[in-house]
């Protein structure tokens, strides 16, 4: 009988792995969203949708970078970075909306729908692939024999 163990490499960052997976899935999803926006709103919808997808990907990658950096320093900094990083990223999204809303090519309906649906859809899509263990999200356990567990 073999035991399942997870070897954790401190140099790897599970949150960065998850964010990279999400960015990859966004690349698969983006053409579908762009076609839908193009049919519904023309080139302005395509431009608005592409900006929204870009903001979503940047949001996830920035969150992972903040958590990776803070997690290597201390748990207290990780908690503060989680809270204030969320507020910072929410501010960046709000700033982008305010900066772009009056542009002649900006279509707010496809932009807003893409921003919301893509955030939620990519998170739900990723949950299918994340490990069920809360201790090591994004890492797959490896099978080893009971006597060969190394620390």
URWO-V297469 format. One record per residue. N is the residue number from 1. SS is DSSP state (hx for helix, st for strand, lp for the rest). PSI is psi as a letter, one per 40 degrees, with the letter a starting at -180 (none if undefined). Layout:
n->N ss->SS psi->PSI
n->N ss->SS psi->PSI
//
This chain:
n->1 ss->lp psi->i
n->2 ss->st psi->i
n->3 ss->st psi->i
n->4 ss->st psi->h
n->5 ss->st psi->i
n->6 ss->lp psi->h
n->7 ss->lp psi->h
n->8 ss->lp psi->h
n->9 ss->lp psi->h
n->10 ss->lp psi->d
n->11 ss->lp psi->e
n->12 ss->lp psi->i
n->13 ss->lp psi->h
n->14 ss->hx psi->d
n->15 ss->hx psi->d
n->16 ss->hx psi->d
n->17 ss->hx psi->d
n->18 ss->hx psi->d
n->19 ss->hx psi->d
n->20 ss->hx psi->d
n->21 ss->hx psi->d
n->22 ss->hx psi->d
n->23 ss->hx psi->d
n->24 ss->hx psi->d
n->25 ss->hx psi->d
n->26 ss->hx psi->d
n->27 ss->hx psi->d
n->28 ss->hx psi->d
n->29 ss->hx psi->d
n->30 ss->hx psi->d
n->31 ss->hx psi->d
n->32 ss->hx psi->d
n->33 ss->hx psi->d
n->34 ss->hx psi->d
n->35 ss->hx psi->d
n->36 ss->hx psi->d
n->37 ss->hx psi->d
n->38 ss->hx psi->d
n->39 ss->hx psi->d
n->40 ss->hx psi->d
n->41 ss->hx psi->e
n->42 ss->hx psi->a
n->43 ss->hx psi->d
n->44 ss->hx psi->d
n->45 ss->hx psi->d
n->46 ss->hx psi->d
n->47 ss->hx psi->d
n->48 ss->hx psi->d
n->49 ss->hx psi->d
n->50 ss->hx psi->d
n->51 ss->hx psi->d
n->52 ss->hx psi->d
n->53 ss->hx psi->d
n->54 ss->hx psi->d
n->55 ss->hx psi->d
n->56 ss->hx psi->d
n->57 ss->hx psi->d
n->58 ss->hx psi->d
n->59 ss->hx psi->d
n->60 ss->hx psi->d
n->61 ss->hx psi->d
n->62 ss->hx psi->d
n->63 ss->hx psi->d
n->64 ss->hx psi->d
n->65 ss->hx psi->d
n->66 ss->hx psi->d
n->67 ss->hx psi->d
n->68 ss->hx psi->d
n->69 ss->hx psi->d
n->70 ss->hx psi->d
n->71 ss->hx psi->d
n->72 ss->lp psi->e
n->73 ss->lp psi->d
n->74 ss->lp psi->i
n->75 ss->hx psi->d
n->76 ss->hx psi->d
n->77 ss->hx psi->d
n->78 ss->hx psi->d
n->79 ss->hx psi->d
n->80 ss->hx psi->d
n->81 ss->hx psi->d
n->82 ss->hx psi->d
n->83 ss->hx psi->d
n->84 ss->hx psi->d
n->85 ss->hx psi->d
n->86 ss->hx psi->d
n->87 ss->hx psi->d
n->88 ss->hx psi->d
n->89 ss->hx psi->d
n->90 ss->hx psi->d
n->91 ss->hx psi->d
n->92 ss->hx psi->d
n->93 ss->hx psi->d
n->94 ss->hx psi->d
n->95 ss->hx psi->d
n->96 ss->hx psi->d
n->97 ss->hx psi->d
n->98 ss->hx psi->d
n->99 ss->hx psi->d
n->100 ss->hx psi->e
n->101 ss->lp psi->d
n->102 ss->lp psi->e
n->103 ss->lp psi->i
n->104 ss->lp psi->d
n->105 ss->lp psi->e
n->106 ss->lp psi->h
n->107 ss->lp psi->h
n->108 ss->hx psi->d
n->109 ss->hx psi->d
n->110 ss->hx psi->d
n->111 ss->hx psi->d
n->112 ss->hx psi->d
n->113 ss->hx psi->d
n->114 ss->hx psi->d
n->115 ss->hx psi->d
n->116 ss->hx psi->d
n->117 ss->hx psi->d
n->118 ss->hx psi->d
n->119 ss->hx psi->d
n->120 ss->hx psi->d
n->121 ss->hx psi->d
n->122 ss->hx psi->d
n->123 ss->hx psi->d
n->124 ss->hx psi->d
n->125 ss->hx psi->d
n->126 ss->hx psi->d
n->127 ss->hx psi->d
n->128 ss->lp psi->d
n->129 ss->lp psi->e
n->130 ss->lp psi->i
n->131 ss->lp psi->i
n->132 ss->lp psi->e
n->133 ss->lp psi->h
n->134 ss->lp psi->e
n->135 ss->lp psi->d
n->136 ss->lp psi->g
n->137 ss->lp psi->h
n->138 ss->lp psi->e
n->139 ss->lp psi->h
n->140 ss->lp psi->h
n->141 ss->lp psi->i
n->142 ss->st psi->i
n->143 ss->st psi->h
n->144 ss->st psi->i
n->145 ss->st psi->i
n->146 ss->hx psi->d
n->147 ss->hx psi->e
n->148 ss->hx psi->f
n->149 ss->lp psi->h
n->150 ss->lp psi->i
n->151 ss->lp psi->none
//
